[in-house]
Amino acid sequence: MPATDFKTTIAEFLALGRRLQASKPLTGQRVLDELTAWYRDIRVNGASLDEDADMLLLQWGATQPLLVAEPTDLRGFGDDELKFSDQELKYLGFTRQVFAADEDEDAEFDDAAVQMSITLGFAPADGSEAGSNQWINTPDDIEGGKREFLAVPFVQSLIGVPARSVAITVGHCG
């Protein structure tokens, strides 16, 4: 299985994000399939699966999405530079969280871990959204994790719907 260094992984994610954003209409199913395939096929040097250092996070519910026009690396941005929608939207979130610190024993999770996220916004939220999340801990868990995610009624209602907004970002976890 191919492994890449951390910087290359981030560049590959941003390129994947650009390809996805260019494909219209973009649906949760397409993002789920592309992101899980990438997670299955590419390992990150220094991110041990046994140490939960490379996992997928699937989320759903309501959020005020970040406003970014294109895939963006936010690691150099300050909180005051970020702009969010004025309106809460129903959303599906897809995140690969990586902590590639095997070679640096002093690395702190909050300083070194990165989340590569795709957030799809849909119709305005009405306050009744049951938000939650689900982790896929290893590539061996992908099929079961996808089945569980797709069994959630809220997810079922949005997974095939074209997204109204898309935010593709890389950022620190902490």
C-alpha positions in Angstrom: 0.0 0.0 0.0 1.5 3.4 -1.0 2.6 5.7 1.8 3.2 9.4 1.4 4.7 12.0 3.6 2.5 14.4 5.6 2.9 17.4 3.2 2.2 15.3 0.2 -0.9 13.9 1.8 -2.2 17.5 2.4 -1.5 18.5 -1.2 -3.3 15.3 -2.4 -6.3 16.1 -0.3 -6.5 19.7 -1.6 -6.2 18.4 -5.2 -9.0 15.8 -4.4 -11.1 18.7 -3.1 -10.6 20.7 -6.2 -11.6 17.8 -8.4 -14.7 17.2 -6.2 -15.6 20.9 -6.2 -15.4 21.0 -10.0 -17.8 18.0 -10.4 -21.4 19.2 -10.4 -23.6 18.3 -8.7 -21.6 17.3 -5.6 -23.4 14.9 -3.3 -22.5 13.3 0.0 -22.4 9.9 -1.6 -19.7 11.1 -4.1 -17.6 12.6 -1.3 -18.0 9.5 0.9 -16.9 7.2 -1.9 -13.9 9.3 -2.9 -12.7 10.0 0.6 -13.0 6.4 1.8 -11.2 5.2 -1.3 -8.4 7.6 -0.7 -8.2 6.6 3.0 -8.2 2.9 2.0 -5.4 3.3 -0.6 -3.0 5.9 0.9 -1.2 5.6 4.2 0.6 8.6 5.8 4.2 8.1 6.9 4.4 8.5 10.7 0.7 8.1 11.3 0.2 4.7 13.0 -3.2 3.1 12.5 -2.6 1.2 15.8 -2.3 4.5 17.7 -5.5 6.0 16.1 -3.3 8.5 14.3 -5.1 8.2 10.9 -8.9 8.0 11.1 -12.0 9.1 9.3 -14.7 11.1 11.0 -18.3 11.3 9.5 -20.6 14.0 10.9 -24.1 15.2 10.4 -26.6 17.7 11.8 -26.7 21.5 11.7 -23.9 24.0 11.4 -22.9 27.5 10.4 -20.6 26.5 7.5 -17.2 28.2 7.0 -17.3 30.4 3.8 -14.4 29.4 1.5 -14.5 29.6 -2.2 -11.9 26.9 -2.9 -10.0 24.2 -1.0 -8.0 26.1 1.6 -5.3 25.3 4.1 -6.3 27.2 7.2 -3.3 26.4 9.3 -1.8 29.9 8.8 -5.1 31.7 9.4 -6.2 33.4 12.6 -9.7 32.9 14.0 -10.5 36.6 13.2 -9.8 35.9 9.5 -12.4 33.1 9.2 -15.9 33.9 7.9 -19.0 31.8 8.6 -22.4 31.7 7.1 -25.0 33.8 8.9 -27.5 30.9 8.6 -27.4 27.4 10.1 -27.6 24.7 7.4 -28.2 21.0 7.6 -24.8 19.4 6.8 -22.8 16.3 6.2 -19.1 16.4 7.2 -16.3 14.1 6.0 -12.9 14.4 7.8 -9.6 12.6 7.7 -7.7 13.3 10.9 -4.0 12.6 10.9 -1.4 12.8 13.6 1.9 12.0 11.9 4.4 12.4 14.7 6.1 9.0 15.0 9.5 10.6 14.4 8.9 13.4 16.9 8.3 12.0 20.4 7.7 15.5 21.8 5.0 16.3 19.3 1.7 17.5 20.9 -1.5 16.4 19.4 -3.1 19.8 19.4 -0.1 21.3 17.6 0.6 18.6 15.1 -2.7 16.8 14.2 -4.5 17.9 11.1 -8.1 17.6 10.0 -8.7 17.5 6.2 -12.4 18.2 6.0 -15.2 18.4 3.4 -18.4 20.0 4.7 -21.5 19.9 2.5 -24.3 22.4 3.3 -27.9 21.7 2.4 -31.2 23.3 3.2 -31.6 25.8 6.1 -31.7 24.1 9.5 -34.9 24.2 11.5 -33.6 23.2 14.9 -34.9 19.6 14.8 -31.6 18.2 13.3 -30.2 15.3 15.3 -26.5 15.8 15.0 -23.9 13.2 15.8 -20.7 11.6 14.4 -19.1 8.3 13.7 -15.4 7.3 13.5 -13.9 4.9 11.1 -10.7 3.9 13.0 -8.9 1.9 10.3 -9.3 1.0 6.6 -10.6 -2.4 7.6 -13.6 -0.6 9.2 -14.6 1.3 6.1 -17.4 -0.9 4.8 -19.1 -1.3 8.2 -18.6 2.3 8.9 -20.2 3.4 5.7 -23.1 1.0 6.2 -23.7 2.5 9.7 -23.4 6.1 8.4 -25.8 5.4 5.5 -28.3 3.8 7.9 -28.9 7.1 9.8 -32.2 8.6 8.7 -30.8 12.1 8.7 -27.9 11.0 6.5 -30.3 9.1 4.2 -32.3 12.2 3.6 -29.2 14.2 2.4 -26.7 11.7 1.0 -27.9 11.9 -2.6 -29.0 15.6 -2.6 -26.8 18.1 -4.4 -25.0 20.3 -1.9 -25.8 24.0 -1.8 -22.4 24.9 -0.2 -19.1 23.2 0.0 -16.2 24.0 2.4 -13.0 22.0 1.8 -10.3 22.8 4.4 -7.2 21.7 6.1 -6.8 22.8 9.7 -5.2 22.0 13.1 -7.3 19.9 15.4 -6.5 21.9 18.5 
